[in-house]
Amino acid sequence: MATLVVYYSYSGNSKKVAQKLAQSEHADTLEIKDNRRPNMWKAFWVGCPKAIFGGEWAIAPISTDLTTYDKLIIVSPIWAGGTPPAVNSLLSALPSGKTVSVRLVSASGANTCSKRLTKSVAAKGCVLEGIEDIKSSKKQ
């Protein structure tokens, strides 16, 4: 089964988790990047409300053909209890028929967006294998 770890990381914590996961799963990696990287002000004042309500913003074109993978593991930080706008844009671009697993990285190790993620993945015709909360630490 071909597996791709797709991640978005603003501060680097989610990237570290994604790299370790890809190594243990023998998977390829793909970093989702903002079309224009937001400064801290925009990430907080614009990005957090979008995260709360499932909003999106433009991401750089995805260079990898997601349809060639059987399983996609999405690694994302949590912003204000939700997934960042860049991750929400990725969720909208998921190809149908994939197995999807989600790892959510946060300082608290908890999220409030599991129901929305479950609906988003199902709406794309994908099977959600699970959602795991990961408490970040400086040791990652």
C-alpha positions as semicolon CSV with decimal commas, in nm:
position;residue;x (nm);y (nm);z (nm)
1;M;0,000;0,000;0,000
2;A;0,152;0,333;-0,109
3;T;0,134;0,588;0,172
4;L;0,189;0,963;0,165
5;V;0,233;1,179;0,474
6;V;0,095;1,523;0,389
7;Y;0,171;1,794;0,641
8;Y;0,136;2,163;0,712
9;S;0,363;2,323;0,967
10;Y;0,384;2,689;1,065
11;S;0,636;2,661;1,350
12;G;0,802;2,329;1,272
13;N;0,641;2,101;1,532
14;S;0,408;1,929;1,285
15;K;0,694;1,888;1,038
16;K;0,898;1,697;1,298
17;V;0,601;1,468;1,370
18;A;0,543;1,414;0,996
19;Q;0,906;1,326;0,928
20;K;0,917;1,070;1,210
21;L;0,586;0,923;1,099
22;A;0,696;0,898;0,736
23;Q;1,012;0,717;0,842
24;S;0,824;0,467;1,057
25;E;0,557;0,410;0,788
26;H;0,809;0,397;0,500
27;A;0,602;0,670;0,337
28;D;0,667;0,961;0,106
29;T;0,613;1,316;0,235
30;L;0,453;1,628;0,094
31;E;0,454;1,968;0,262
32;I;0,153;2,190;0,206
33;K;0,258;2,552;0,184
34;D;0,059;2,871;0,197
35;N;0,040;3,048;-0,136
36;R;0,179;3,343;0,058
37;R;0,314;3,266;0,404
38;P;0,116;3,466;0,661
39;N;0,302;3,669;0,918
40;M;0,220;3,603;1,282
41;W;-0,043;3,878;1,285
42;K;-0,233;3,737;0,986
43;A;-0,200;3,380;1,113
44;F;-0,352;3,481;1,446
45;W;-0,617;3,739;1,351
46;V;-0,725;3,592;1,018
47;G;-0,613;3,230;1,034
48;C;-0,753;3,141;1,375
49;P;-1,112;3,249;1,298
50;K;-1,091;3,057;0,970
51;A;-0,961;2,754;1,162
52;I;-1,252;2,774;1,406
53;F;-1,510;2,776;1,127
54;G;-1,335;2,553;0,871
55;G;-1,236;2,836;0,637
56;E;-0,972;2,805;0,369
57;W;-0,708;3,020;0,203
58;A;-0,489;2,975;-0,103
59;I;-0,216;2,715;-0,090
60;A;0,074;2,664;-0,330
61;P;-0,004;2,418;-0,609
62;I;0,025;2,056;-0,495
63;S;0,312;1,907;-0,695
64;T;0,243;1,543;-0,606
65;D;-0,032;1,337;-0,766
66;L;-0,240;1,234;-0,465
67;T;-0,433;0,979;-0,672
68;T;-0,126;0,752;-0,691
69;Y;-0,140;0,681;-0,317
70;D;-0,372;0,439;-0,138
71;K;-0,340;0,605;0,202
72;L;-0,293;0,968;0,299
73;I;-0,180;1,057;0,650
74;I;-0,247;1,425;0,720
75;V;-0,039;1,591;0,992
76;S;-0,165;1,930;1,103
77;P;-0,122;2,178;1,385
78;I;-0,425;2,300;1,575
79;W;-0,509;2,669;1,560
80;A;-0,779;2,785;1,804
81;G;-0,915;2,431;1,829
82;G;-0,938;2,375;1,451
83;T;-0,725;2,292;1,150
84;P;-0,546;2,584;0,980
85;P;-0,692;2,730;0,660
86;A;-0,418;2,567;0,450
87;V;-0,517;2,223;0,581
88;N;-0,884;2,297;0,515
89;S;-0,786;2,378;0,155
90;L;-0,604;2,044;0,135
91;L;-0,912;1,863;0,264
92;S;-1,116;2,021;-0,017
93;A;-0,863;1,886;-0,269
94;L;-0,865;1,524;-0,148
95;P;-0,925;1,272;-0,425
96;S;-1,211;1,032;-0,359
97;G;-1,166;0,672;-0,256
98;K;-0,860;0,718;-0,036
99;T;-0,797;0,592;0,315
100;V;-0,719;0,896;0,530
101;S;-0,567;0,916;0,875
102;V;-0,522;1,246;1,060
103;R;-0,266;1,342;1,325
104;L;-0,333;1,670;1,504
105;V;-0,041;1,835;1,681
106;S;-0,098;2,086;1,960
107;A;0,042;2,203;2,292
108;S;-0,266;2,070;2,472
109;G;-0,293;1,745;2,278
110;A;-0,666;1,807;2,226
111;N;-0,886;1,941;1,950
112;T;-1,246;2,044;1,893
113;C;-1,263;1,970;1,522
114;S;-1,299;1,590;1,498
115;K;-1,663;1,604;1,385
116;R;-1,584;1,858;1,112
117;L;-1,283;1,654;0,995
118;T;-1,492;1,338;0,984
119;K;-1,755;1,515;0,771
120;S;-1,495;1,674;0,541
121;V;-1,322;1,343;0,470
122;A;-1,653;1,160;0,416
123;A;-1,778;1,435;0,183
124;K;-1,481;1,365;-0,044
125;G;-1,570;0,994;-0,062
126;C;-1,275;0,888;0,150
127;V;-1,256;0,648;0,443
128;L;-1,135;0,800;0,769
129;E;-0,909;0,552;0,943
130;G;-0,877;0,765;1,253
131;I;-0,788;1,095;1,417
132;E;-0,507;1,106;1,670
133;D;-0,419;1,398;1,895
134;I;-0,047;1,447;1,959
135;K;0,080;1,670;2,235
136;S;0,376;1,865;2,102
137;S;0,691;1,917;2,297
138;K;1,023;2,085;2,238
139;K;1,184;1,739;2,238
140;Q;1,015;1,630;1,914
